[in-house]
């Protein structure tokens, strides 16, 4: 059992994603990658690699992501967290996210991501939603999250088990897709014979 603390005590940074004035259009010559909702894969658990690029002169470098940042979806009904693991030189999160920068001496980024995605925090979000048309989570709600901080070795064990669970899910998904193809081909063969 760990210590329960307010989330801001384990963060070294906390800021809203960058708000673009208009739709983000891909610029092949761009040097800044933009992470948007459409880039989240596998039930919001991973950031894809096919990111939109823009010229970085439009965005201040204080908004650039660092490996280990946790992106929290703040708009809509699915308020999950996803860890930024890319090695890109320049990337920014769009305004649908808050960026939580963990103090890695206190908390492992994967543990923070896992913890936010668990039912107690998700229920807390549901109870504290703002907005009538598009529900959203505000900064004060995020600052109110209480997080259990176990020893580092326990955090790492939880992260390893959660990683294996996600891998199992992906493999199961691939296996089901292959089985669907085999059954479909077999039934078509029966029909044609």
N, C-alpha and C positions, 0 to 999 in steps of 0.2 A: 504494500500500500504506500502510495506517495503522498506528497503534500499538495493540497488544492490551493491554487493561486489564480488571480485574475490574469487573463491572457497577456495584457500589456506588459506584465513583469517578465515575460519570457521572450519579448520581441525587442529587436534592436531598430526596427523600422516598421511603419504602418502607414500606407497611403492608398488613395483611390487610383484606379487605372486611368489612363490618359483618355480624355474626352476629345474626340475628333469632331470638327465642325460639320463635316460631311462624310458620306460613305467612303470607306477606305478602299482605294483602287490600287491594284498591284502595279508596281513599277519594277520591271526586271532589273533596272540599274540601281534600285534602292539598296541601301545598306542597313536598314533597320527592319527587323521582323516584328509583325504585329500579331499578338495572340488574341483571337476573338472566340466567341462561343462555338462557332462552327469548327474550330480546331480541336475541340475536346473529343476524345475517342473512348471507346470501351466503357460506356456508361459513366462518363465524366472522370475516368480514372487516369487518363493519359493525355498529354498534349502531342498532337500529330506533328509531322515534319514539314508538311506542305503549307508553310505560313506565308501570308501576304507580306510583301516587302514595299517599303516606302523610303523616301529620302529622310535621313535623320535630322536634317536642319529644321524640321517642323516640330521636333520634340526635344525638350531639355534632357540632358543626360542624368538628371536626378531621378527621372522616371524609368531609367533602364533597369531591367531585371538582373538579378544575380542568381547563380546556381544555388538552389536550396530555398529560394523564395516560395511561399505558398500562396497560390491564387485562389481566392474565395469568390464563388459566384454570388453576387448580391442581388441580382434581378431575377424575378420569376419564382417558380415553385421549387426548383431543384437547387438548393444552396449548398453545393458540395465544394470541397477543397481539392486542389490538385497541386502536386509539387512540380516546380519548374526545374527540370533536370538537364536541359539542353546546354550545350557548350558554345552557344552563339555569342559573338562579340557584342552585338547590339540587339536587344529585344525589349518590347514594351507590351504591357497588358492593356487591353481596351477598357472602356469605362464600365463594362458589365462586371468587372472584378474589383476587389480590394486586394492589395498586395500586403501580405504579412511576411516580414523578414525576421525569421527566428534568430535569437541569440544562440548560436550553436554550442556555446559552452553550457547552456542551461537546458536546451531541448533539441532533439533531433528533428529535422524538417519532415521526415517521413512519419514520425510519431505525431507531430502536430497535425499533419494532414489526416492521418488515420483517426485521431481523436475528434477532430471537427466533424468527420463524416459519421460518427457513431450516433445512435438514437438519442441520447440525452441532449447533445448539442443541437441536433436536428429538431427535436421537440421544442427546445428553447427558441430556435429561430422561428418555428411556426407560431409560437405563442407571442412573438414580438415583431411580427411583420408590420410594415408600414405601407401605405399606398392602397388605393382602391382598385385602379384599373390593372396596373402591373405591380404585384407585391414586390417589396424589396427590403433589404436589411440595411439599417443605417449604421453609422460609425459607433454610436453609443451602444447599440445592441451588440456589436462585435466586441467592444471594450468590456462589456458585461459578462462575457464568456468566462466561466470558471473552468480551469483545466487541471487535471490530476497529473502531477509530475513525479513519476517513479525514478529510481536510480537509472543511470545511463544504460547499464547492461540490460535492464528490463525493457527500456525503450527500444533498444536495438533488437531484442528478442521479438517484441511485438511487431517491429518493422519487418523482420525476416519472415515471420509467419504470415503477415499480411501480404507480403510480396509473393510468397508461394501460393497463397489463396488466389491471388489475381492471376498468376500463371496457370493454375489449375482451371480457372474459369475460362481463360482464353483457349486453352487446349481443348476443353470440353466443347466450347463453341465451334472450334475448327472441326472436331470429330463429328459433331452433329451435322454440320454443313456437308462434310464428305459423305456421311451416311445418307443424307437427303439426295445427293447426286447419284449414289449407287442404286438406291431404291427407285429413283425416277428412271434411270437408264434401264434397269431390269424390267420395270413395268412397261416401258415403251417397247422393249425387245419382245416381251410376251405379247403385246398388242400386235406387233408387226409379224410375228411368227404364226 
